[in-house]
């Protein structure tokens, strides 16, 4: 245990050395090349696009009205932002669709591609962006009208209570009628846009291909049925001989 030398005791420690300390969870760590890499969200106040482009540095858009794709999306409920009747709306409109429709109406607008609709978390990732519209210019061009109170509305806005979801919406004809009229006009134009038609066709083809792929995978994973043999005992079973009763 120790050695005596010069009236002192020197203690020598014997035994196994301490092992190197390693991370016990290292084997469960995900390799860097297999980690999920989420895209970096760009700043919401970047990437503005002005139409017409000649007014990029001169356009004053502080008083423009906001239109999100949710406002005219037939797949959304009123709680998720739809502002017009579902029968007047279109499925999955994008800011590009709204831009092309407004350009065909010759209405000045600004595209904000990185702005998300706060009431719908899904659209903030899947259908990002919004458009600022010059309502005064739309009134001057006759696209929308002005009500008796001078607001951008009409007195003969049709009632929107055509289903249960629309009953939750505010149908006061003195508020937002001109904006709703413009949204309806945009929703009418969007299905006729060439870019929209092409995108819908490509999406339908991709969905059909995915459906066929899943069907093939299910068919390959299904267990194969055993083939019936010709000499099996199940088809030609003989009666067992028993003792004759006396």
N, C-alpha and C positions, 0 to 999 in steps of 0.2 A: 504493500500500500504506500509506503514511503521509505525514504532513505535518510539515515542520520548522518550528518556531516557538520562538524564544528559546533555541536550543540543545537543545530537547527534541524527542523524536519521539512523536507521538500516533498510536497504531495504531487504525485504523478497521476493524472486522470487517464484511465484506460476504458476502452469500450468503443462501440461503433461511432463513426463520425456522423454528424448531422447531415441528412440528405439535402440536396439543393431544393429550395422552395419553388415549386411550380404552381401554376394556376390549375386547380383541379377541374375547371370547366373549359379548359383550352380545347379539349376534343369536341366540345359541342359548339364552338364558335363557327359562325358562318364565314366562309372565305370571302375576301373582298370582291372577287369577280362575280360572286353569286348574291351579293347584297342588293336589296331593292333600292334603286336610285330614282327618287322622286324628282320631277322636273322643277327647276327653280322658277318660282312665280315672279314675273316681271313687275316693276312698280305700277300701281294702278293709274298714275298720272303720266304715263309715257305712251308713245306710239300713236298720238292723235292724228287722224286723217281728216282733212278738210275737203268739202265739196261745195262749190267748184274749187279746184286746186289753185286757181289764180288768186284766191283770197286767203291763202294759207297764213300770211303774215298780217293781214288787215282785218280779218273777220272778228267781230265781237260777239261771243256766244254766251255771255254771262246770263242772259235772260231767255235762252233757248229752253224748250220743253224736252223732257227726257222720255225716251221710248226704249224699254227693254224688250228682248225677244219674248219674255214671259207674257207681256201684255197681249200678244196675239197668238199664243200657243194653245191649240185646241187640246193638247194633252195635259195642260195645267188646270188646276182648279182656281177659283177666285181667291182662295186663301194663299195660293202660290203666285198670285200676281195677274191672272188673266183679267183684262179690262173690258172685253167685248164678249158677245155671246159665243158659245162653243161652235155653233153652226156657221158663224161668220169668220171664225179663226182658222188657222192652218197648222198642221202638225210640224213641230220642230223648226220654226223659222230661225234664221241666224242674222247677225248684224250685217253680213254681206247681202242677204236677201233684202233687208230693210233699206240698205244703202242703194241698191239697184232700183228698188221701187221708188224711192224718193228722187233719185236722179231722173227717172222717167217722168216724174211729175214736175221736175225742174224746181225743187224746193231745196234751199240751202240747208246744210246739216254738217255735223261733226261726228265722226266715228271715234269712240273711245273703246278700243278693243280689249283693254285689261280691266274694265270696270265690271264687277259682279253684282247680281241682284241679291240683296241681303236677306230677303225672305225665302229664298230657295237655295239651299246649300248645294244641291246637285247641279243646278245650272251654273253655279260659280266655277265649276270645274269642266262640265261637259258643254256648256253653251255660253261662253264668257262674252262680255261686251255689252255696250249700249250705244244709242244714237241720240245726239242733241239736235232738235229740229227747230228751225226758224218758223214759228207759228205766224208771226206777222207777215212774213213773206208768203206763207201758204194762203193767208187771207187775201193778200193783194192779188195773188194769181187765181183766186176763185176756187182753190182746192177745198177750203173749209169756209164756214160763215161766221159771222159775229152776231151774238144774241142781243137782246134789248138792253142788257146791262153793260154791253161793251166787252164782255168776256168772249173767249173763243169757244162759243157753244151755239147750239141751235135750239129753237123752241120745239121743234118737231122731231127730236131724237126718239127713235123707237124704243119701246120698253124692252129691257133685257131679261125679264123674268121668264125665260123659256125652259129652264130646268131648275133643279133644286139648288145647284151650286150658285146660280146667278141670283137667287133670292137674297144672298148675303151681300150682294153688291149695292152700292149707293146709286140709285137711279134718278137722282134729282136732275131734271133737265137743265137746271141753271148752273151745273158744274161740270166742266170737262167735256161738254158735248162736241166741240170742235175737235178736240184731241181724239175722242172716240171715233168721230167721223173720219179723221185722217188715218187712224189705225185700221178701220174697216177698209178704207181705200187701199192701204198698203197690203192688207191680207187678200184683197181681190186680185192685186197685180202679181203677188209672189208666185202663185202656181203657174203663171205664164212665162216666167223667166227661164231662159235657156240653161243658165248655170244651175238653177234649182232643179230642173227636170233631169239634167245629167247626174247630179248628185243623188237624187232619189233613185234613179235607175241603178247606179253603181251600188248603192246601199242595199237595194232589193236583191241584186245578184250576189253580193257578199253574204247576205242572210241566207239565201238559198244554198250557196256552197257550204256554209257552216252547218246547215241542216242536214245536207247529204253526208257531210263528214261525220257528224254525230251518229247518223243512222248506220253508217258502215262500221263505226267503232262499236256500237251496241250489238250489231250482228256478229262481229268478230269475237266479242266477249261472251256471247251467249253460249252455253254448253251444248255440244252436239248430241243429238238423239241417237241412242244405240240402234243399230240395224237389226231387224228381226231375222233370226237364223231359220233355215229350212228344216234342220233336224232338231229343233228344240223340243224339250219335254213338255212345254206349256201347251202346245197346240194338240198333241196326240197323247193325252193322258189315258192310261189304262186303269180299269177298275181293279181295285185290290180284291184278291180272293179271300174270302172269309170262311169260317167254319159253317158247314151246312147244319141247319137246325134239324134235330130229329123229331 
